[in-house]
Amino acid sequence: MNLDDFSDLIQRPDGGVRRDAEERRERLTVPPGALGRLDELGEWLSAAQQSVPVKAVEQPRLVLFAGDHGVAELGVSGRPAGGAYELVRAVLDGASPTAVLARRFSVPTRIVDVSLDCDPELLPESVVRHRVRRGSGRIDVEDAMTAQEAEQAIRLGVAIADEEADSGTDLVVLGDLSVGGTTAAATLVAALCGTDASVVTGRGGAGIDDLAWMRKCAAIRDALRRARPVLGDQVELLATSGGADLAAMTGFLLQSAVRRMPVILDGVVSAACALVAQRAAFRAPDWWLAGQVSGEPAQSKALDRMALTPLLDHGVTVGEGSGALLALPLVQAAAALAAELPEREPEKAEEDEGEGAEASESEEAAAVDRS
């Protein structure tokens, strides 16, 4: 499998439609710029949908890729190794922040077990039926998975994206349910950005103390030594230093861009996968929004590289798609305002333009008199 093939399949959102949306925005009763970034979001959605006025976001979906990472055995996470199952269970039981937000915003949730380290019988068939492997390898001393498993995971992500697009999903909120995932994500970002481990090492969604941070930094440093020799091959990089869940998310992001399905990224894990995907297809980031600032330095590094500016900065570090979910109402509000605000009456618009021209001429005449 060659991820570079996606480069020819992905086109940018329609620039002509975006210009039409911008022109329509200038005709609205609310002055241009008064709605701040909401104007930009509405125009971006118009281009993505190829529709002026923009259509409402009516069928969003929260998609969570789940997996365990062997590197968590080193005590680099605030959660126990192999504990991603508990995160999945909390979402299914409606007891996690992500579940509460999804319920409040009426967003259906889909959980995909790519590499959880638990018995499949503990979870519903709808969650576990796509599992690629049980856990990912300890990336500081071994590959996360084989190249064949990496390809299988990527193809899984592609298939999930196709299923969502075919079902009518018009925007995806993307997150992860993982333990040790931020360590793998930071390794990928450091490798792709050419930075040291200390620059990208954060404290994870659950938070870790200084000793655990030092262990995490050392693990990323060792994983980086194994990642750098395979930087030229994205599939090999994911197999060596990522994980099955991260590979699936990368495939999902690429195919979502192929299918013109916008995605809101959550934290450092989705940002790292997006960075790998960008390396394969440079137009792909035009289909993504950064939902929030997670506080992870690797996320900031990745978003800067992709020129994505987060919508929110509320200090939410819990992860699991929660930050991206919080950004969803903002995107929906932008669509509603762009579609439903009335345009100025043509006569009024011409009068305003004439008054503006007369005022400009008067100012020029006054300037000449003063001189």
N, C-alpha and C positions, 0 to 999 in steps of 0.2 A: 504493500500500500504506500502511495506517495501523496501526502497531504497537499503538496504543491498543485495537484490537479484541481483543487477547489478554487484556485486563483482565477481560472478561466470561467468558472461557473458563477462567481459572485459579482454582481453589478452593484454600483452605488444606488441609493435612493434617487428617484427621478429628479434631476436638477431643474427641468422645465416646470414640473409641478410645484417644486418648492418656490420658484420665482413667482408663479401664479398665486401661491399662498401668501407670499410676502406682499404682493400687490393688493390682494384682498384685505390683508391686515391693515394696510394704510388707509383703506376706505371705511374701517369700522368707527363706531362712535367714540370708542375709547382711544385716546391719543396714542400713537406709536411709542413704545418704550414704557408706557405706564404699567404694563403687566410684567415687566422685567423678563426673567427667563421663560416665563410661561409662553410668551410670544414665540421664542425659539423652539420650544418643545412642540407647540402646535404646528409650526411650519415643518419641523422634522417628521412628525407623524403624517402630515399631508403627503410629503414626498415618499415616505415608506408605504403608505396605502395607495399612492397614485390617485388621490382624491382631493378635490377642492370644492366645497369646504371639507375639512377633515371629518372622518366618521368617528363616532364615539367608540371608546374601548369597552366593549361589552362582554367579551369572553376571554378575560385573562386567566392564566393558569400558573400556579406555583409548582415548579418542578424541582425536586430535591434528589440529588444523587448521593447515595450512602455508601460508605466504605470505611474499613479500618486499615491503619498503617502500622507496619511492624516497628517503625522507628519509635512509636509511643512506648515501647518496652524500656526505653532509656530514661523514662521519667521526664519527657519534654512537654507533656501536656498536663493541663489541670484536671483531666479526666483519666480514669484508668485505661490501660491498654485493652483493646477489644471492647470498649464500652460504647461504641457507636450504636449498638443495638438499643441501648437505653434511650438515646436521642430519638431514634425512630419510634420506639414505643411511646415516648411522651407526645410526639406529634400525633400518632394514631389515636392516643387516648384523649387528645384535646387539652393536654396539660402543659404544653410548652408555650413560650411567648409567640413563637411562629404560628402555632395552632390557634391561639387566641386572636391574633391579627387576621389570619386567613378567614376565620369564622366571622369576625366583625366586618371585614371588607367583602364577604361573600365570594371568596376566591377558592375554587376547588383546588385540592392539593394532590399531587402525584409523587409518590416516593419510589425510587428505583434502587433496589439493592444490587450494587455492582460488585462489591467486595467486602461485605460485612463478615466479621469473624464470629459467627454464631450458627447454631443449628437452624436450617431453613424452617423447621416445624414451628419455631417460635413466632413466625410472622405470617401474615396472610399470603396466599399464593400470588396475588396481584403485585406484591412488593418484591418477592424473591425470585420470580420466574425468569429474570434476565441475568442472574448472577454469573459473573465471569470466573471468579475464583474466591476462595475464602481468605480474606485479608491480603494485604500487599507486603512485599518483602521489606527488610530493614535497609533502607537506601544508603545508610552510611557504610555498609559492608557488603551489600548484595543488591542485585537488581530488584526493582519493585515487582517485576513480572517478566515473562518472556515476550519476545517480539510478537509472537502469534497471539498471545493474550492481549497485548496492547492493540493490535489490529482488531481483534474481536470486540474489545471495549469501545474503540472508536466507531466501529460499524454499529454497535448497539446505540451509541449516542445519536448517530445519523438516523437510525430507525425510529428512535423516540421523537426526534424533531419532525420527521415525516408524519408520524402518527398524530402529533399535536396540530401540525399545519392542516392535515386532512380532516381533522375533527372540527376545524373552525376556530381554533385558538388564535386570537388576534394580537396577543402580547404575552410574553413569558416572564415570570419572575423566577430567577434562577438562583439556587442555593445548594449548600452541601450539608450533609450530616456525617461528620467524620471525626475520628480521634487520631491525631498525628497529621492531619491533612495540611495544617498551616506550615508544618516543617517541610513537607514535600513541596508545597506551593512556593515557599520562600526560596528553596533550592532552585526551582525552575526560574524564578524571577532573577535571582542572582546570576545564574548561568547565562540567561539571555541578555541581561543588562551589563554583564561584565563587572559586577561589584563583589565586594567581600561579604562574608557571612555576617559580620557584625552590623553591616548596613541594613540588612533585610530581616534580622531576627526580631520578632515581636513576642508578645506574651499570650497570644491565642485568645479565643473567645472566653474561655473559663478563667484565664489569668494564671500566671505562674510566678513563683518567687525568684529571687536573684540567682539562687543556685540552679534552679531548673532552667532559667534563661541561659546560663552559661553552658549547661548540658546541651540545650537546644542549639546554641551557637556552634558548639563543637561538632554536633551531628550534621548541621548544615555545611560546615567547613569540610568535613570528610565526604559528605555526599557530593559536594561541588567538585572535588577531585575526580570523582567518577563520572560526573555529568559533562565536564568540559570537553573530553575527547569525542563526544557524540553530538555536539551542538549542530552539526550539519544535517542531521536527520531527526525531524520532530518525533517520528514514531519511536525511534531508538531512544531519544531523550526521555519520552514519557515512560518507556519500558524500564529505563535505567534509574530514573530519579523522580518519577511521578507516582503513579498508582493507577489501578484500574478505574476508580471513580473519576480521577482527573482526566484520564484518557477519554472516558465516555462523555464528560462535560465538554471537552475540546471538540469531539465529533459533533456533539449537539449544537454547539455555537456555530460551527462552520455550516452545517446543514440548515440551521435556522436562517442564516444569512442567504443561503441559496434559495430558500423558500420565501424570502422577504418577510420574515416573521421577527418583529422587534423583540429584544431581550433586555431586561433590567438586571444588571449584575449586582451581586450582593457584596461579598467581602473578598479577602485575599485569595481564597481558593478559586473562585470564579474569575477573578482578575488574572491570576496566573495562567489559567486555561485559555483565557482570551488572548493573553500575550503569546502563547504558543500558537494559537489559531492565527493571530495577526502575522506571525512569522511565515505562515504558509500562504495566507491570502490577505494582502495589504488593504483591500477594500472592506474586509469583514467588520472592522470596528465601527463603520458608519451605521451599522444596524443595532448597535448596543448603546445603552445608557448605564452610567455608573450610579447606582442607587444612593450610596452613602459612603462617608469616610469611616472606616472600621477601626482606625487607630493602628493598624499593622503597617510598618514601614515598607514592607514588600508590596502591599497594595498600592500605596502612593507611588512607588517607583514604577510599577506596571502601568498605572493609569496615566502617569506623566508620559511614558513612552508611547502610549496610544492616543494621547491628547484627549482624554476623557475627563471631564470635570464632574465630580460627584454632585448630585442634586441636594443632598442633605448632609449636615454635620452636627449630629445630636449627641455624639458620644456613646452611641449604642454599639456594644462590642459582643453581644451574645451570639451573633452569627445566625446560621441555620436559615438564611433567607429573610430574617426579620427586618434588616435594614432596607433591603430592596422592596419588601412589602410596604414599608412606611412611605417609600417614594411613589408607590403606585397611585394613590389618590391625587398626588400632584400632577402626574402625567394625565390622569383622567380629567382633572380640572382644566388642564391646558387644552385638551381636545374639546371639552364642552364650551369653553370660552371662545375658542377659534371658530366653532361651528354655529354657536347660538347668538353671539352678540350681533346686533343689527348693523347694517352698513348705513353710512350717512346718505341722506337724500341727495341725488345728483345736483339739484339746484344749490343746495346748501354747500356741497363740496366745492362747486365752482365759485360761489361767493367767497368762501374761505380762501380759495387760491387767489382770487382777484384782490381781496383785501390784503393778503400777504404780499402780493406784487406791488400794490400801491404803497404799502408801508415801507417796502424796500426802496422804492423810488424816492419817497419822501426823505428817508434817511440819507440816501446818496446826495440829494439836493442840499440837505442841511449841512452835510460834510463839506460840499463844495463852497457854500456860503461862508462857513467858518474859516476855510482856507483863504 
